[in-house]
Amino acid sequence: MGLTLTEKILKNHLVDGEFKKGSEIGIKIDQTLTQDATGTMAYLEYEAMGVPRVKTERSVAYIDHNTLQSGFENADDHRFIGSVARKHGIYFSRPGNGICHQVHLERFGVPGKTLIGSDSHTPTGGGIGMIAIGAGGLDVAVAMGGGAYYITYPKIVKVNLTGKLSPWVAAKDVILEVLRRLSVKGGVGKVIEYTGVGVKTLSVPERATITNMGAELGATTSIFPSDEITLEFLKAQNRADVWTELSADEDAQYDEVIDIDLSSLVPLAACPHSPDNVKTVEELGAMKIDQVCIGSCTNSSLMDMLKVAYILKGKTVHPDVSLSIAPGSKQVLNMLAKNGALSVMIDAGARILESACGPCIGMGQSPNSGGISLRTFNRNFEGRSGTKDGQIYLVSPELAAVSAINGYLTDPRTLGDMPKFKLPEVFEINDNMIVPPAPVEEMDKVEILRGPNIKPFPNTEPLADTIDAACSLKVGDNITTDHIMPAGAKILPLRSNIPAISKHCFTVCDEDFPERALTLKKSIIVGGSNYGQGSSREHAALAPLYLGVKAVLVKSFARIHRANLINAGILPLTFVNEEDYEKIGQGDELLLENVRQKIIDGKQQLTLINKTKGTEIPVLCELSGRTKDIILAGGLLDYTRESIAK
């Protein structure tokens, strides 16, 4: 029996575990990336491990999230990350060089290699045939130190693409269609592998759009084959030497197959407040809009920008609409400037933003109250834009641009004939904003620059014998990491200061939670299904850790957040019977007796006693040998220190 592309790469990188479905495997990591919202904590964790120089083939630290410097905090974090990178063997992409996923695709990604990044949209690298996975910062720190990265051997879903996209229908519409079919939790425990004759009709930037937003499925990652289209892209980036042809065997077996005829797709939009709330433009109608934002790691490539410029040429943005455009990298911005497309955008009335994440993470450009905003981004969770009642729709750049001109949601197919857009044979290459690490012989001379906002990792302790604590918070289904630990210009600068950022933990759901949790000193959170979906931000686990949360009991977890809870030493529990969720109320006193010994003994079903209501509830604590040891040690940092000492 042949192998899928996913299996080929995973098997080639297997260093621990049994290569079978559902088992935990450890894989060697070739490359890592961090961004500044998660990077400061990741590098504090890396320092705490005591490994002098990274052991990966390539590690890159990007500055792209916290670029709005309204105080000293962000600038201090950038200096800290830059100094750590220089000292410990990490390449440093300076502010202004671009969004991590766009730049990594352009300058560092290698087909067939493994990449983990402390950002949930790291699967963008699957667009050139990488196994690229979003992870918590501590997992990335361990990988930089030479440790394996552990995942559950995934199910592999084949998405068989046939046909060709119709004019003005975009790659964004492909992934929106997949989300419409599978939902935001339909990819949990799975890798989405794209195959079929339709693959050849998609450029690398289009493939990267699809793999990027595959993160919204909850999938481990998504991947395309590496073929002549990939070679053409890498050759244009003067990196043809890293290309390898990679594809699945013809007789490869998949766990699930989805067929998509590209020619049958129509322009789509994800409606508020979830990426899987997908409708056709025809269903939505000519809806008046207030704002359009074009960019993000999903849709900020040169190809996207050239299409936008074509649509805007000779036109003026509607007087009732604010249009902002953020090219994804310095390379893209520079090429737009040189070929005249940037001038076209400016002439039309677009506001040109820095090559950074910006509005996608609530860092500026928040819409007016109740405003309807079309965005080419990947997430539209409630309040993520910075405006709590903002109505955010996720669309393609083509749809966004034509709607900005008309002032209402417009089907881009009304534009008529579409010209053929081609990537350049040679990209403008200038890596002067990427600082290489110091040579080994000079690394000891590099001083680490720490600002006053940088605080140490929260205190951890081994798992207690018994957990006797109140339910400090009860929440519903589809709680995102934006609910747990909001982003935005006010909060993101505190990412390196857990005591300060914890004051904002869950305030979207309950403004009193941080103070209540601190007063209780130890507590348990109860939630619904798909708890922790969205960003990889480990702060959504570290802030509850600081606030004394000992366990989280839910109907089901999102993959990355569950891993982050384990890494923080917080016990992840699920209901055996989902209806038992109704048997716990906020404030109830809960008890897990002899929990440490039961976990040591390998028992997966535990009994939770609700002392307030006098009931017993069966719960699952599904931990493998390694994750069991991490929880017992008090978290991954303690476990890693112990392993290094041994």
GUKEFI-820994 format. One line per 3 residues: number of its first residue (from 1); their letters; for each residue x, y, z of C-alpha. Coordinates in nm, 2 decimals, m for minus. Layout:
<rs>
NUM> a> X Y Z  ...
</rs>
This chain:
<rs>
1> mgl> 0.00 0.00 0.00  0.13 0.34 m0.10  0.19 0.64 0.13
4> tlt> 0.02 0.98 0.14  0.25 1.28 0.12  0.18 1.35 0.49
7> eki> 0.29 1.00 0.58  0.61 1.02 0.37  0.73 1.33 0.55
10> lkn> 0.62 1.22 0.90  0.78 0.88 0.86  1.10 1.05 0.74
13> hlv> 1.11 1.26 1.06  0.99 1.00 1.31  1.21 0.98 1.62
16> dge> 0.97 0.84 1.88  0.65 0.64 1.90  0.47 0.39 1.68
19> fkk> 0.37 0.48 1.33  0.00 0.40 1.35  m0.32 0.60 1.36
22> gse> m0.42 0.75 1.69  m0.09 0.69 1.87  0.14 0.97 1.99
25> igi> 0.45 1.02 1.77  0.75 1.24 1.81  0.89 1.40 1.50
28> kid> 1.22 1.58 1.44  1.17 1.95 1.36  1.39 2.11 1.09
31> qtl> 1.27 2.47 1.12  1.09 2.69 1.37  0.94 3.04 1.36
34> tqd> 0.81 3.27 1.63  0.64 3.61 1.61  0.67 3.89 1.87
37> atg> 0.33 3.84 2.04  0.43 3.49 2.14  0.81 3.51 2.09
40> tma> 0.92 3.69 2.40  0.77 3.42 2.62  0.90 3.14 2.39
43> yle> 1.26 3.28 2.43  1.22 3.33 2.80  1.13 2.96 2.81
46> yea> 1.42 2.87 2.58  1.66 3.05 2.81  1.52 2.87 3.11
49> mgv> 1.61 2.54 2.94  1.98 2.62 2.94  2.06 2.52 2.58
52> prv> 2.32 2.77 2.45  2.25 2.75 2.07  1.95 2.63 1.87
55> kte> 1.98 2.28 1.72  1.74 2.32 1.43  1.84 2.37 1.06
58> rsv> 1.68 2.71 1.06  1.50 2.91 1.33  1.36 3.26 1.26
61> ayi> 1.22 3.52 1.49  0.97 3.76 1.33  0.84 4.10 1.44
64> dhn> 0.50 4.14 1.28  0.23 4.15 1.55  0.31 4.42 1.81
67> tlq> 0.44 4.68 1.57  0.22 4.96 1.70  0.46 5.12 1.95
70> sgf> 0.24 5.34 2.16  0.45 5.28 2.47  0.79 5.13 2.55
73> ena> 0.67 4.77 2.59  0.66 4.66 2.23  1.00 4.82 2.14
76> ddh> 1.15 4.66 2.45  1.02 4.32 2.35  1.16 4.37 1.99
79> rfi> 1.51 4.45 2.13  1.50 4.15 2.37  1.40 3.91 2.08
82> gsv> 1.67 4.06 1.85  1.94 4.01 2.12  1.83 3.66 2.20
85> ark> 1.82 3.57 1.83  2.17 3.70 1.78  2.31 3.52 2.08
88> hgi> 2.14 3.18 2.03  2.17 3.12 1.66  1.83 3.25 1.53
91> yfs> 1.77 3.47 1.23  1.58 3.79 1.31  1.33 3.95 1.08
94> rpg> 1.31 4.31 1.18  0.99 4.52 1.21  0.87 4.62 0.86
97> ngi> 1.02 4.31 0.69  0.67 4.15 0.68  0.43 3.89 0.82
100> chq> 0.61 3.58 0.94  0.41 3.33 0.72  0.45 3.54 0.40
103> vhl> 0.82 3.60 0.45  0.89 3.24 0.56  0.72 3.11 0.24
106> erf> 0.92 3.35 0.03  1.27 3.32 0.19  1.30 3.01 0.41
109> gvp> 1.04 2.74 0.35  1.17 2.41 0.21  0.95 2.13 0.06
112> gkt> 0.96 1.81 0.26  1.09 1.98 0.58  0.91 2.01 0.91
115> lig> 0.83 2.35 1.06  0.65 2.44 1.38  0.57 2.80 1.47
118> sds> 0.43 2.98 1.77  0.14 3.10 1.56  m0.16 2.90 1.45
121> htp> m0.13 2.99 1.09  0.21 2.83 1.05  0.04 2.57 0.81
124> tgg> 0.08 2.83 0.54  0.41 2.65 0.47  0.20 2.35 0.35
127> gig> 0.16 2.56 0.03  0.51 2.45 m0.08  0.49 2.10 0.06
130> mia> 0.60 2.13 0.42  0.46 1.97 0.72  0.41 2.30 0.90
133> iga> 0.22 2.31 1.23  0.11 2.58 1.47  0.22 2.51 1.83
136> ggl> 0.26 2.68 2.17  0.57 2.88 2.24  0.70 2.62 2.48
139> dva> 0.68 2.35 2.22  0.88 2.57 1.99  1.14 2.64 2.26
142> vam> 1.18 2.26 2.31  1.22 2.20 1.94  1.49 2.48 1.92
145> ggg> 1.67 2.29 2.20  1.67 1.98 1.99  1.37 1.81 2.13
148> ayy> 1.10 1.63 1.93  0.76 1.77 1.87  0.47 1.54 1.97
151> ity> 0.14 1.50 1.79  m0.12 1.23 1.77  m0.07 1.04 1.44
154> pki> m0.34 1.21 1.24  m0.62 1.10 1.02  m0.55 1.22 0.66
157> vkv> m0.82 1.37 0.45  m0.78 1.38 0.08  m0.93 1.69 m0.09
160> nlt> m0.95 1.59 m0.46  m0.95 1.91 m0.67  m1.08 1.89 m1.03
163> gkl> m1.15 2.16 m1.28  m1.03 2.52 m1.27  m1.15 2.83 m1.09
166> spw> m1.38 3.05 m1.29  m1.28 3.41 m1.35  m1.29 3.62 m1.03
169> vaa> m1.35 3.32 m0.81  m1.05 3.28 m0.58  m0.84 3.05 m0.36
172> kdv> m1.02 3.21 m0.06  m1.34 3.06 m0.20  m1.19 2.72 m0.20
175> ile> m1.10 2.72 0.17  m1.43 2.88 0.26  m1.61 2.59 0.08
178> vlr> m1.40 2.34 0.28  m1.50 2.53 0.60  m1.86 2.53 0.49
181> rls> m1.85 2.15 0.45  m1.64 2.05 0.75  m1.69 2.33 1.01
184> vkg> m1.44 2.49 1.25  m1.40 2.16 1.44  m1.42 1.92 1.14
187> gvg> m1.04 1.91 1.10  m0.95 1.82 1.46  m0.70 1.53 1.46
190> kvi> m0.66 1.55 1.08  m0.42 1.66 0.81  m0.59 1.80 0.50
193> eyt> m0.40 1.69 0.19  m0.48 1.85 m0.15  m0.45 1.64 m0.46
196> gvg> m0.60 1.60 m0.81  m0.56 1.76 m1.15  m0.70 2.09 m1.01
199> vkt> m0.38 2.14 m0.80  m0.19 2.23 m1.11  m0.41 2.53 m1.18
202> lsv> m0.32 2.69 m0.85  m0.01 2.90 m0.79  0.19 2.88 m0.47
205> per> 0.04 3.19 m0.32  m0.31 3.05 m0.39  m0.21 2.72 m0.23
208> ati> m0.07 2.90 0.07  m0.40 3.09 0.12  m0.58 2.76 0.14
211> tnm> m0.33 2.59 0.38  m0.32 2.91 0.59  m0.69 2.92 0.66
214> gae> m0.70 2.54 0.71  m0.61 2.64 1.07  m0.97 2.74 1.11
217> lga> m1.08 2.38 1.05  m0.89 2.28 1.37  m0.67 2.07 1.15
220> tts> m0.32 1.97 1.25  m0.20 2.11 0.92  m0.28 2.12 0.55
223> ifp> m0.04 2.03 0.26  m0.01 2.05 m0.12  0.24 1.85 m0.33
226> sde> 0.57 2.00 m0.43  0.57 2.01 m0.81  0.68 2.22 m1.11
229> itl> 0.46 2.51 m0.99  0.65 2.50 m0.66  0.98 2.49 m0.84
232> efl> 0.87 2.79 m1.05  0.80 2.99 m0.73  1.12 2.89 m0.56
235> kaq> 1.32 2.97 m0.88  1.17 3.32 m0.89  1.29 3.36 m0.52
238> nra> 1.64 3.24 m0.62  1.59 2.93 m0.41  1.55 2.66 m0.67
241> dvw> 1.83 2.46 m0.50  1.59 2.37 m0.20  1.32 2.22 m0.43
244> tel> 1.23 1.86 m0.41  0.94 1.69 m0.60  0.70 1.54 m0.35
247> sad> 0.36 1.38 m0.39  0.14 1.10 m0.26  0.17 0.76 m0.41
250> eda> m0.10 0.67 m0.66  m0.23 0.39 m0.44  m0.22 0.59 m0.11
253> qyd> m0.50 0.52 0.13  m0.69 0.81 0.29  m0.92 0.82 0.59
256> evi> m1.17 1.05 0.42  m1.21 1.19 0.07  m1.37 1.52 m0.03
259> did> m1.43 1.61 m0.40  m1.43 1.97 m0.50  m1.49 2.08 m0.86
262> lss> m1.31 2.42 m0.87  m1.52 2.53 m1.18  m1.84 2.49 m0.97
265> lvp> m1.73 2.73 m0.70  m1.88 3.08 m0.66  m1.77 3.38 m0.46
268> laa> m1.83 3.32 m0.09  m1.82 3.50 0.24  m1.78 3.39 0.60
271> cph> m2.04 3.58 0.80  m2.02 3.69 1.16  m1.89 3.55 1.39
274> spd> m1.73 3.23 1.27  m1.51 3.13 0.97  m1.75 2.84 0.89
277> nvk> m2.07 3.05 0.88  m2.03 3.06 0.50  m2.28 3.19 0.25
280> tve> m2.27 3.28 m0.12  m2.25 3.65 m0.22  m2.59 3.59 m0.40
283> elg> m2.74 3.48 m0.07  m2.61 3.79 0.11  m2.72 4.04 m0.15
286> amk> m2.61 4.40 m0.20  m2.53 4.47 0.16  m2.41 4.82 0.24
289> idq> m2.06 4.82 0.39  m1.85 5.06 0.61  m1.50 4.92 0.58
292> vci> m1.27 4.70 0.38  m0.93 4.57 0.50  m0.71 4.38 0.25
295> gsc> m0.40 4.19 0.37  m0.31 3.95 0.65  m0.11 3.63 0.62
298> tns> m0.40 3.48 0.43  m0.42 3.72 0.14  m0.13 3.97 0.12
301> slm> 0.09 3.81 m0.16  0.20 4.00 m0.47  m0.06 3.81 m0.67
304> dml> m0.34 3.92 m0.44  m0.21 4.28 m0.45  m0.18 4.29 m0.83
307> kva> m0.55 4.18 m0.86  m0.66 4.45 m0.62  m0.46 4.72 m0.80
310> yil> m0.62 4.61 m1.13  m0.97 4.64 m0.99  m0.89 4.98 m0.83
313> kgk> m0.72 5.14 m1.13  m0.89 5.46 m1.24  m1.15 5.42 m0.97
316> tvh> m1.22 5.59 m0.63  m1.31 5.42 m0.31  m1.68 5.49 m0.22
319> pdv> m1.71 5.79 0.01  m1.89 5.58 0.28  m1.61 5.32 0.29
322> sls> m1.27 5.31 0.46  m1.02 5.10 0.26  m0.69 4.99 0.41
325> iap> m0.43 4.77 0.24  m0.14 4.59 0.40  0.11 4.42 0.17
328> gsk> 0.24 4.10 0.33  0.61 4.17 0.31  0.87 4.43 0.23
331> qvl> 0.93 4.23 m0.09  0.57 4.27 m0.20  0.55 4.63 m0.10
334> nml> 0.87 4.72 m0.28  0.76 4.54 m0.60  0.43 4.72 m0.59
337> akn> 0.61 5.05 m0.56  0.84 4.97 m0.85  0.57 4.85 m1.09
340> gal> 0.33 5.13 m1.02  0.05 4.92 m0.85  0.11 5.10 m0.52
343> svm> 0.04 5.44 m0.69  m0.28 5.30 m0.83  m0.39 5.20 m0.48
346> ida> m0.30 5.54 m0.33  m0.47 5.72 m0.62  m0.79 5.52 m0.55
349> gar> m0.80 5.64 m0.19  m0.67 5.33 m0.01  m0.48 5.38 0.32
352> ile> m0.16 5.19 0.29  m0.06 5.01 0.61  0.27 4.86 0.73
355> sac> 0.36 4.51 0.62  0.24 4.35 0.94  m0.06 4.17 1.09
358> gpc> m0.23 4.49 1.19  m0.61 4.49 1.18  m0.63 4.11 1.17
361> igm> m0.53 4.09 1.54  m0.72 4.41 1.64  m0.40 4.62 1.61
364> gqs> m0.57 4.93 1.47  m0.83 4.98 1.20  m1.12 4.88 1.42
367> pns> m1.45 4.94 1.24  m1.72 5.19 1.36  m1.97 5.07 1.61
370> ggi> m2.19 4.80 1.45  m2.00 4.86 1.13  m1.99 4.60 0.85
373> slr> m1.63 4.53 0.75  m1.52 4.31 0.47  m1.18 4.16 0.54
376> tfn> m0.95 3.92 0.35  m0.84 3.78 0.69  m0.88 3.43 0.84
379> rnf> m1.08 3.50 1.16  m1.39 3.69 1.24  m1.45 3.60 1.60
382> egr> m1.67 3.84 1.80  m1.47 4.14 1.92  m1.15 4.03 1.75
385> sgt> m1.15 4.35 1.53  m1.14 4.57 1.84  m1.51 4.67 1.80
388> kdg> m1.73 4.44 2.01  m2.03 4.47 1.79  m1.83 4.49 1.46
391> qiy> m1.98 4.27 1.18  m1.69 4.11 1.02  m1.71 3.92 0.69
394> lvs> m1.42 3.72 0.54  m1.39 3.74 0.17  m1.14 3.73 m0.12
397> pel> m0.93 4.03 m0.22  m1.12 4.05 m0.55  m1.45 4.07 m0.38
400> aav> m1.32 4.31 m0.12  m1.17 4.55 m0.38  m1.48 4.58 m0.60
403> sai> m1.70 4.62 m0.30  m1.48 4.90 m0.17  m1.55 5.09 m0.49
406> ngy> m1.93 5.03 m0.50  m2.00 5.08 m0.13  m2.19 4.75 m0.10
409> ltd> m2.11 4.38 m0.12  m2.05 4.31 m0.48  m2.00 3.99 m0.68
412> prt> m1.65 4.03 m0.85  m1.78 3.84 m1.15  m1.96 4.16 m1.25
415> lgd> m1.62 4.29 m1.34  m1.64 4.10 m1.67  m1.34 3.94 m1.84
418> mpk> m1.04 3.87 m1.61  m0.69 3.92 m1.74  m0.43 3.65 m1.68
421> fkl> m0.23 3.74 m1.37  0.12 3.59 m1.36  0.38 3.58 m1.09
424> pev> 0.71 3.74 m1.20  0.99 3.52 m1.32  1.22 3.69 m1.07
427> fei> 1.11 3.85 m0.74  1.29 4.15 m0.60  1.52 4.00 m0.34
430> ndn> 1.67 4.21 m0.06  1.72 4.04 0.27  1.88 4.34 0.44
433> miv> 1.60 4.34 0.71  1.69 3.98 0.82  1.97 3.99 1.07
436> ppa> 2.18 3.67 1.09  2.28 3.53 1.43  2.63 3.60 1.57
439> pve> 2.90 3.34 1.48  2.95 3.07 1.74  3.28 3.23 1.86
442> emd> 3.11 3.56 1.93  2.78 3.45 2.08  2.91 3.48 2.44
445> kve> 2.98 3.85 2.39  2.62 3.93 2.29  2.42 4.10 2.57
448> ilr> 2.06 4.01 2.62  1.85 4.34 2.64  1.57 4.31 2.89
451> gpn> 1.31 4.59 2.94  1.10 4.64 3.26  0.79 4.49 3.10
454> ikp> 0.96 4.15 3.07  0.86 3.92 3.36  0.96 3.56 3.42
457> fpn> 0.76 3.25 3.34  0.49 3.19 3.61  0.57 2.96 3.90
460> tep> 0.47 2.59 3.84  0.45 2.30 4.08  0.40 1.92 4.04
463> lad> 0.04 1.79 4.02  m0.12 1.79 4.36  m0.25 1.46 4.52
466> tid> m0.60 1.60 4.53  m0.77 1.90 4.36  m1.03 2.06 4.58
469> aac> m1.14 2.38 4.42  m1.44 2.59 4.31  m1.57 2.63 3.96
472> slk> m1.45 2.99 3.89  m1.61 3.02 3.55  m1.86 2.83 3.33
475> vgd> m1.87 2.90 2.96  m2.04 2.76 2.65  m1.94 2.61 2.31
478> nit> m1.67 2.74 2.07  m1.48 2.95 2.32  m1.19 3.09 2.13
481> tdh> m0.84 3.19 2.26  m0.96 3.55 2.18  m1.23 3.50 2.45
484> imp> m0.97 3.36 2.70  m0.69 3.60 2.62  m0.79 3.89 2.40
487> aga> m0.56 4.05 2.15  m0.56 4.41 2.04  m0.35 4.72 2.09
490> kil> m0.43 4.75 2.46  m0.34 4.40 2.56  m0.08 4.26 2.31
493> plr> 0.20 4.47 2.45  0.16 4.28 2.78  0.25 3.94 2.63
496> sni> 0.59 3.93 2.81  0.42 4.02 3.14  0.19 3.74 3.26
499> pai> 0.09 3.91 3.59  m0.03 4.22 3.39  m0.19 4.03 3.10
502> skh> m0.38 3.80 3.33  m0.59 4.09 3.44  m0.76 4.07 3.10
505> cft> m0.81 3.69 3.11  m1.17 3.60 3.01  m1.29 3.96 3.06
508> vcd> m1.47 3.93 2.72  m1.70 3.67 2.89  m1.69 3.79 3.26
511> edf> m1.51 4.11 3.37  m1.49 3.98 3.72  m1.31 3.65 3.64
514> per> m0.95 3.76 3.70  m1.01 3.91 4.04  m1.24 3.62 4.14
517> alt> m0.98 3.35 4.04  m0.70 3.53 4.22  m0.92 3.55 4.54
520> lkk> m1.00 3.18 4.51  m0.63 3.10 4.47  m0.71 2.77 4.30
523> sii> m1.01 2.69 4.08  m1.15 2.48 3.79  m1.30 2.62 3.46
526> vgg> m1.59 2.44 3.29  m1.67 2.48 2.92  m1.85 2.34 2.62
529> sny> m1.73 2.18 2.29  m1.44 2.30 2.08  m1.29 2.49 2.38
532> gqg> m0.98 2.69 2.29  m1.02 2.71 1.91  m0.83 2.98 1.72
535> ssr> m0.49 3.12 1.79  m0.19 2.92 1.92  m0.13 3.18 2.19
538> eha> 0.00 3.00 2.50  m0.10 3.30 2.71  m0.45 3.15 2.70
541> ala> m0.30 2.88 2.92  m0.03 3.08 3.11  m0.27 3.35 3.23
544> ply> m0.51 3.09 3.39  m0.20 2.92 3.53  m0.10 3.24 3.70
547> lgv> m0.46 3.29 3.83  m0.46 2.95 4.00  m0.66 2.74 3.75
550> kav> m0.57 2.37 3.82  m0.80 2.20 3.57  m1.02 2.27 3.27
553> lvk> m1.33 2.04 3.22  m1.50 2.07 2.88  m1.70 1.87 2.63
556> sfa> m1.41 1.88 2.38  m1.09 2.07 2.32  m0.92 2.24 2.02
559> rih> m0.58 2.07 1.96  m0.33 2.34 2.02  m0.50 2.48 2.33
562> ran> m0.52 2.14 2.49  m0.15 2.09 2.43  m0.08 2.44 2.58
565> lin> m0.28 2.35 2.89  m0.07 2.04 2.94  0.25 2.23 2.88
568> agi> 0.14 2.47 3.15  0.06 2.19 3.39  m0.32 2.24 3.39
571> lpl> m0.52 1.92 3.39  m0.73 1.88 3.07  m1.05 1.69 3.14
574> tfv> m1.35 1.60 2.92  m1.70 1.49 3.02  m1.78 1.12 2.96
577> nee> m2.14 1.22 2.91  m2.18 1.57 2.77  m2.52 1.62 2.94
580> dye> m2.33 1.62 3.27  m2.22 1.97 3.17  m2.55 2.09 3.31
583> kig> m2.47 1.94 3.65  m2.21 2.20 3.74  m2.27 2.57 3.81
586> qgd> m2.03 2.85 3.85  m1.93 2.87 4.22  m1.98 2.49 4.28
589> ell> m1.72 2.33 4.50  m1.55 2.05 4.30  m1.33 1.76 4.42
592> len> m1.09 1.52 4.24  m0.96 1.28 4.50  m0.62 1.10 4.47
595> vrq> m0.59 1.24 4.12  m0.21 1.22 4.11  m0.19 0.85 4.20
598> kii> m0.47 0.77 3.96  m0.28 0.94 3.68  0.04 0.76 3.78
601> dgk> m0.16 0.43 3.77  m0.27 0.51 3.41  m0.64 0.55 3.49
604> qql> m0.81 0.76 3.22  m1.16 0.78 3.38  m1.17 0.98 3.70
607> tli> m1.46 1.08 3.93  m1.54 1.45 3.99  m1.74 1.51 4.30
610> nkt> m1.97 1.82 4.30  m1.97 1.88 4.67  m2.22 2.16 4.64
613> kgt> m2.48 1.95 4.46  m2.38 1.61 4.61  m2.33 1.45 4.27
616> eip> m2.06 1.24 4.11  m1.96 1.30 3.75  m1.73 1.07 3.54
619> vlc> m1.46 1.26 3.35  m1.19 1.16 3.11  m0.82 1.25 3.16
622> els> m0.66 1.11 2.84  m0.29 1.14 2.88  m0.01 0.93 2.70
625> grt> 0.31 0.83 2.87  0.48 1.16 2.78  0.19 1.40 2.85
628> kdi> 0.12 1.21 3.17  0.48 1.28 3.28  0.45 1.64 3.18
631> ila> 0.14 1.69 3.39  0.29 1.51 3.69  0.60 1.73 3.67
634> ggl> 0.40 2.05 3.66  0.44 2.14 3.30  0.67 2.10 3.00
637> ldy> 0.94 2.34 3.13  0.98 2.14 3.45  0.97 1.81 3.25
640> tre> 1.23 1.93 3.01  1.46 2.05 3.28  1.43 1.71 3.45
643> sia> 1.50 1.54 3.12  1.81 1.76 3.05  1.94 1.69 3.40
646> k> 1.90 1.31 3.35
</rs>
